[in-house]
């Protein structure tokens, strides 16, 4: 298993922390990804790839879609089934989806495409999507225009997704063409416990040495004290949601 693959499969060990610390997705962003395939009176067939604990799965279900969830980690899918009832779950990867050819109107990835091989994953996406189906990619990224958020990132270290998006659009192989992009800015109230859960759900922290984890926790303690995230008091954590879509030829 490669280093990146090992990191991508590290989340199951902290699935409950991931669920409590990670944000959901703005409904406007999910609607935008699905817009090219939504039609009056027609139920969409949607897969959430790299579904994790079901943050994006829930959003797709709320749009009335017929949703299946796919993730390489069975522990994450177990958390999903506890919170999202009636959604079939399958162990699989972006490069090997356990789904029939041309069976989907939309294939969505939330906080997940950066773990995939963009060429092999695009080939597999094209296999499972019908002609005209949509590949939707979405990430919530902390808005570092806020100084304390920049300090938070410095304490936790940047992620693969943050580094990728800072360099430009996510890579997607053929047969998909240019990506359309949209962006939303919003914020989420976070308690001290929620901020710690968010940090502890990150792959760098999960796989870090005990010494590195202690450094991160000490840094978070000081930062939370300074910004007033004490007890049940909350601070607004600003996010930028970046969404991308491309149609299968």
C-alpha positions in Angstrom: 0.0 0.0 0.0 1.4 3.4 -1.0 1.9 6.2 1.6 -1.0 8.2 0.1 -3.3 5.1 0.1 -2.4 4.4 3.7 -3.3 8.0 4.6 -6.6 7.8 2.7 -7.6 4.7 4.7 -6.6 6.1 8.1 -9.9 7.7 8.9 -11.8 4.6 10.0 -9.8 4.5 13.2 -11.4 7.8 14.2 -14.7 7.5 12.3 -16.7 8.9 15.2 -14.3 11.9 15.6 -14.5 12.5 11.8 -18.3 12.6 12.0 -18.4 15.1 14.9 -15.5 17.4 13.6 -16.1 17.7 9.9 -18.7 20.1 8.4 -21.4 19.2 6.0 -21.9 20.8 2.6 -24.0 23.8 1.6 -27.2 22.6 -0.1 -26.6 25.3 -2.8 -23.3 23.6 -3.7 -24.9 20.1 -4.0 -27.7 21.5 -6.0 -25.2 23.2 -8.4 -23.4 19.9 -8.9 -26.6 18.0 -9.7 -28.2 20.8 -11.8 -27.2 19.4 -15.2 -29.0 16.1 -14.6 -32.0 17.2 -12.6 -35.3 16.9 -14.4 -38.9 17.3 -13.2 -40.5 14.1 -12.1 -37.3 12.0 -12.4 -35.5 10.4 -9.5 -31.7 10.7 -9.9 -29.4 7.8 -9.4 -26.4 9.1 -7.5 -23.3 7.5 -5.9 -21.3 9.2 -3.2 -17.7 8.0 -3.8 -15.4 8.1 -0.8 -18.5 8.6 1.2 -16.9 8.4 4.6 -19.5 8.9 7.4 -22.0 10.2 4.9 -21.8 14.0 5.0 -22.4 14.3 1.3 -24.6 11.3 1.2 -27.1 13.0 3.4 -27.2 16.1 1.2 -27.9 14.0 -1.9 -30.7 12.1 -0.1 -32.3 15.5 0.8 -32.6 16.3 -2.9 -34.7 13.1 -3.3 -32.0 11.2 -5.1 -31.7 7.4 -5.0 -28.2 7.2 -3.4 -25.6 4.5 -2.9 -22.4 5.1 -0.8 -19.0 3.7 -1.7 -15.9 3.9 0.5 -12.7 1.9 0.9 -13.1 1.8 4.7 -15.7 -0.5 6.2 -15.5 1.3 9.5 -16.5 4.6 7.9 -19.4 2.9 6.2 -20.5 1.5 9.5 -20.8 5.0 10.9 -22.7 6.1 7.7 -25.3 3.3 8.2 -25.9 4.5 11.8 -26.7 8.0 10.6 -28.2 7.6 7.1 -30.8 4.8 7.0 -31.8 3.0 3.8 -28.7 3.9 1.7 -26.9 0.9 0.3 -23.2 0.9 1.1 -20.3 -0.8 -0.8 -16.6 -1.2 -0.1 -14.8 0.1 -3.1 -12.5 2.8 -4.5 -12.6 5.6 -7.1 -10.5 3.4 -9.3 -12.7 0.3 -8.8 -16.4 1.0 -8.2 -18.6 -2.0 -7.4 -21.3 -0.6 -9.6 -22.7 -1.5 -13.0 -21.8 0.3 -16.2 -23.9 3.4 -17.1 -25.9 3.0 -13.8 -25.6 6.6 -12.5 -26.8 10.0 -13.3 -24.2 11.6 -11.0 -21.1 10.5 -9.2 -20.0 12.8 -6.4 -16.8 13.0 -4.3 -16.7 15.1 -1.1 -13.2 15.7 0.4 -12.1 12.6 -1.5 -10.9 13.0 -5.1 -7.4 14.1 -4.0 -6.9 10.6 -2.7 -7.6 9.1 -6.1 -5.5 8.4 -9.2 -7.1 11.1 -11.4 -6.6 9.1 -14.6 -7.8 5.7 -13.4 -10.6 7.3 -11.4 -11.9 9.3 -14.4 -11.9 6.2 -16.5 -14.0 4.4 -13.9 -16.3 7.4 -13.5 -16.9 7.3 -17.2 -17.8 3.6 -17.0 -20.4 3.9 -14.2 -22.0 7.2 -15.5 -24.5 7.3 -18.3 -23.8 9.6 -21.2 -24.5 13.1 -20.1 -24.0 12.1 -16.4 -22.2 14.5 -14.1 -19.0 14.0 -12.1 -19.1 16.3 -9.1 -16.2 17.1 -6.9 -16.5 19.2 -3.7 -14.2 20.4 -0.9 -14.8 22.5 2.2 -11.6 24.5 2.9 -11.1 26.7 5.9 -11.0 30.4 4.9 -7.5 31.6 5.8 -8.3 35.2 5.2 -9.0 35.1 8.9 -5.7 35.3 10.9 -6.6 32.8 13.6 -7.5 30.3 10.9 -4.1 30.6 9.3 -2.6 29.9 12.7 -4.9 26.9 13.1 -3.6 25.5 9.8 0.0 26.1 10.8 -0.6 24.1 14.0 -2.3 21.2 12.2 -0.3 21.3 8.9 -1.9 21.7 5.5 -3.7 18.8 3.8 -3.3 17.2 0.4 -6.6 18.8 -0.7 -5.5 22.3 0.4 -2.2 22.0 -1.4 -3.9 20.7 -4.5 -6.5 23.4 -4.7 -4.0 26.1 -4.0 -2.2 25.0 -7.2 -5.4 25.2 -9.4 -8.3 23.0 -10.4 -8.2 19.3 -9.4 -6.8 17.0 -12.0 -9.3 14.9 -13.9 -8.4 12.5 -16.7 -10.2 11.8 -20.0 -12.8 11.4 -21.2 -13.9 14.4 -19.1 -13.1 17.9 -20.4 -12.7 21.2 -18.7 -14.2 21.5 -15.2 -16.8 24.1 -14.3 -16.2 25.7 -10.9 -18.3 27.5 -8.3 -17.5 28.7 -4.8 -19.5 29.5 -1.6 -18.3 31.3 1.6 -20.0 30.4 4.9 -19.1 29.7 8.5 -19.8 27.1 11.2 -20.0 27.7 14.9 -17.4 25.5 16.6 -16.9 24.7 20.3 -13.5 23.9 21.7 -14.4 20.2 21.5 -15.5 20.5 17.9 -12.3 22.2 16.9 -10.2 19.4 18.6 -12.4 16.8 16.8 -11.8 18.5 13.5 -8.1 18.5 14.0 -8.0 14.9 15.3 -9.9 13.7 12.1 -7.1 14.8 9.8 -4.9 12.2 8.3 -1.7 13.9 9.3 -2.8 14.0 12.9 -4.2 10.4 12.9 -0.9 9.0 11.6 1.5 11.4 13.5 3.9 10.3 16.2 2.9 10.8 19.8 5.3 13.7 20.0 3.8 15.4 17.0 0.3 14.9 18.3 1.3 16.4 21.6 2.7 19.4 19.8 -0.6 19.9 17.9 -2.8 19.5 21.0 -0.7 22.0 22.9 -0.9 24.5 20.1 -4.7 24.0 19.9 -5.1 24.5 23.6 -3.3 27.9 23.4 -5.2 29.0 20.3 -8.6 28.1 21.7 -7.9 30.0 24.9 -6.9 33.1 22.8 -10.0 33.1 20.5 -12.5 32.4 23.3 -13.4 28.8 22.4 -13.7 27.8 26.1 -16.3 25.4 27.5 -19.5 25.6 25.4 -18.7 29.0 24.0 -18.4 28.9 20.2 -16.3 30.7 17.5 -17.3 31.0 13.9 -15.0 28.9 11.7 -15.1 30.4 8.1 -15.1 28.0 5.2 -14.9 28.2 1.4 -16.7 25.4 -0.4 -15.1 24.7 -3.8 -17.3 22.6 -6.2 -16.5 21.3 -9.6 -18.5 19.5 -12.2 -17.9 17.9 -15.6 -20.2 15.9 -17.9 -19.5 12.5 -19.3 -19.4 12.7 -23.1 
